[in-house]
Amino acid sequence: ANSVAGTVYSAAPNINPLKDAIVYAKVGNSFYGYGVSRTGGVYDVNNLAPGIYSFTCDRMGFRSAQRDTALTAANVVNFNFYLINVNPIGITIRKSLRPSGLIKTIRTRLTRTPI
């Protein structure tokens, strides 16, 4: 059986290992395996038959990354994923705000009307 292993990182400029990212293997619309990154960002997807797979890496707060790889008889393929951080709702948190000020800022941005 084949395995794919590697590390999941946040992309530049702050390259750090990412825990709890999901890496899954697909052929067409069928799923054949998955792995979850552990401490240090290390992941593995095991027991894959030979074939051409599309590997996708997902983690909340980051853009997905994808890579296609051909697996042959009984080998381990190593590659890393670098995920780009996204801010899905556009809220910027300022450290200088007290919690009540932060909540007021969020409500104003979401409703577009001052409180």
N, C-alpha and C positions, 0 to 999 in steps of 0.2 A: 504494500500500500504506500501511497505517497503522502507527504506532509508539506505544508507551507508554514514558514515561521518568520518572525522578524520583530520589529519594534514599531510602535505607533508614537509619533511625535507631533507636537504643535509646530507649525511652520515658522519660518523666520519672521520677525526678528527675535522672538523669544522661543528658541527651540528647547522644549522640555518633553520628557516622556509623558504619555497620556494613559491613565488607567481607565478601565471600563469602556473602551471602544469596542465595537463589534466588527469583526472581519468575517465575511461570509462568502462562500464559494457557490457560483451559479454556472449552469450550462443552459443557455436560452432562458426560459422562465422557471426552470427547476432548480431548487436549492439542494446542495449535496453535503454541506457541512458548514460549521462556523466555529469561531473562537472568540474569547473575550480577553482584552489586554489586561494584564495583571500589574502589580506594582512594578515600576520601571518601564511600563509600556509594552512589555513582552507579550506576544500572542503566538498561538499555533492553531492550525486547522489540520486535523489528522484523518487518516483512513480514507483517502481520496483515490479513486480508480484513475488509471491513465486517461488523459483527455485534455481538451482545451477549456480552461475555466476563466471566468470573469470574477475577480476578487474585488469586493467593495468593502470599504472601511467607513463606518458611521460612528459619530459621537455627538451627543447633544451639544449645541453651541458651536459646532464646527461644520464646514462644508465636507461633504462626502468625497472620498477619493476612490479611484478605480484603476485596476491593472489587469490585463489579460495575460495569462501564462499557460504554456503547454507543459503538462506533466507526463513523464514517461515512466517506465517500470521502476518501482521501489526507489524513489529518490526524495531528497528534502530540498526544497527550493526556499531560499532566503531572500526576502525583500522587506523594505520599510515603507511605511506610509507617513506623509507629512500633511497634516490637516490645517486648513486656514480657519482661524477664529472668525466667527460672525456674531453680530449683535442683532438678533432677530427682530426686536421691537424698537430699536433706536434709542434706548435710554442710556444716557451717560451719567454715571454715578460720580458725584464730586465728594471728595473726602471732607471738604470743609462744611458740608451741610449737616445739620443736626437731623435725626430721624424724622421729626415732624416736618422740617423743611424739605427733606427728600420726598416724602409722601405727597406734599403739596406740589412739588415740581412734577412728579410722575402724573398726578391727576390732571394738572394743567396741560401737559403734553398729550395725554390720551384723549381728553375731552376738548382741548383747545379753548377752554374757557377758564379764566382765573377763579380760584376759590375764595 
